[in-house]
């Protein structure tokens, strides 16, 4: 019996990979082996940076809260400590948003813990 090659599936796999590599410069977008390496590396970066994004946003929120707190005579760590003591459960994302976009309500939060 002759050898059977599933060219339909093979072609679909290659087509899928080249579609993912679309937009890359030169042979990275149209040569299968080079495109494969590019796509694999890109997926690794995507996985890594989904984690890093969370870290960088947390750092940004902390900087914004610290800047807002220092306007009212407290440091970030003092503010967070006092919030914890009083049992005020506002996360960093919300506090940073208040400090940036709604300084009056952030001031009332700071005054409530002083």
Helices and strands as residue ranges (DSSP letters): H 7-20, G 26-28, H 32-71, H 76-86, H 92-101, H 103-113
